[in-house]
Amino acid sequence: MLARCMSLATYHSTGEFDSPSDYFHYGLSMELYTHFTSPIRRYPDLIAHRQLQAILEGRKSGPMSFEEVSELAELSSQKKYNSKLASDKSGELFLWIFLKEQCEMYEPATVVDIGTESIDVLVLRYGIQIRILEEIFG
């Protein structure tokens, strides 16, 4: 639930930033940061490995141009966001299906917003925020 407040990580090419301070990782409090895993996990990790391998072998640049890496980074970030959104929404859908099949339930909730025609409540047990329309509560 708390992770929802954090911004989703994105992929970038180092040439996209004007200053090394733009590489700052807030959560780790590190000035310069990069992250990649085994190249079999994600395509951006494979690209990072290929670029680093080229530099370690003494080449002046990697197999992809700055523009190609930037375009790939943007596309990969969008795909990652869409994947996370699909995962979150499918989890919500299955929770709603489960709750719909249950008998009447009463759970403690916290009001998080009051609108002119609705209130939003957070049901901690299920980690969901629900909007209750005025016609339901009167």
N, C-alpha and C positions, 0 to 999 in steps of 0.2 A: 504494500500500500504506500509506504514512504517512497519507494523507488519511482512512483508516478510523478513526484515533484521534481525529480532530477531530469535534466535535459538528456536526450538520447545522443549517444556518441555518433559522430559522423566521420567520414573518411575525407582526407584532404591531401593535396600534393604540397610538398614543402615550399615550392615556388609561389604558392598562392598568398603567402604572408609577407608583410613588409618588415616585421620585426620578430626576433626570436621570442619576445614576450607573448606573441600570439600562439605559441605552442604550449603555453601554460596549461597544466592539468589541475583544475581546482580541487578535485577530490583527493588527489595524492600530494598536492602542494609542491609540484615539480615544475621547474621553469621550462625544461625541454623534455618532451615526452613523445614517444611513439610506441605503438603496440602492434604486434602481429603474432600469430600462432603458427602451428604447422601448416605448410602450404596446401595440405589436403583438406583443410577445413573450409576456407573461404577464398574466393577468387582474389579479393584485395590483398590477402596475405601472400598468395602466390606472386602477385605483382611486386610486393615489397621484397620478397626473397630474390626475385629475378633482378630487380634494380640493385639491391645490395651486392649480389653475387658479381654483377658486372663491375661495380666499383672496386670490390675486393680483388678482382682479377686485373685491375689496372686500367680498365677502359675509362674514358672520360665521361661517359654517360651510359645509362641503362638501355635496355632494348626498346623502351617506349619513350616518346617525347613528353615534355612537360604538358602539352595540350592533351595528349592521349591519357596521361595519368590523371589530369584534372577532370577530364570528361568521365573517365571510369570511376573516379572517386565520387563525383556527384551522382552518377547513376547508381552506384553501389549503396550510397547513403539513402537514396530514395527507395531502393529495393528493400533495404534493411528496415526502414521506417514502415513501408507497406506490409512487410512480413510481421513486424511487431503489432501493428494495428489489426491485422487479420487474426493473429493469435489472441490478442486481447478481446476482440469482438466475438470470436468463437467461444471463448471461455465465458463471456457474459451471456451469450445465447444459451449455452448448455446449463448455466446456472439458472436462468429464467425458466427453462423447460423443467428443470428439477423442482424449482419453487412452485411452479404452476401445478404440478402434480401432487403437491403436498396439501394436507388439510390446512385450515386457517391457522396462521402462525402469528405470534406476537414476539417481537424482538426489540430490545432497546435501540434507540437511534438518536443521533445528534443533529439538530437543525444547523445546517451550514449556510443557508441562504433563504431569505424571505423576499419573494417577488410580489408584484401587484396581483397576480392571479395564481400563484403557486408557492410552495415551499420545497426546498431541497433538503433531504435528510441523508445522513451517512449511517448505514447499518454496518457496524464494525465486524460483527460475526461473519458476514459474507463479503466484506470489503467492497460494498457497492454504494453508489450514491443514487437516490431515487427522487424523482420530481413528483410531488403530489399536487394535483390540480385543485383549484378552489372548489369546483363542484363536488369533489369527493369529500372534503373536510368541512364544507358548509358555508 
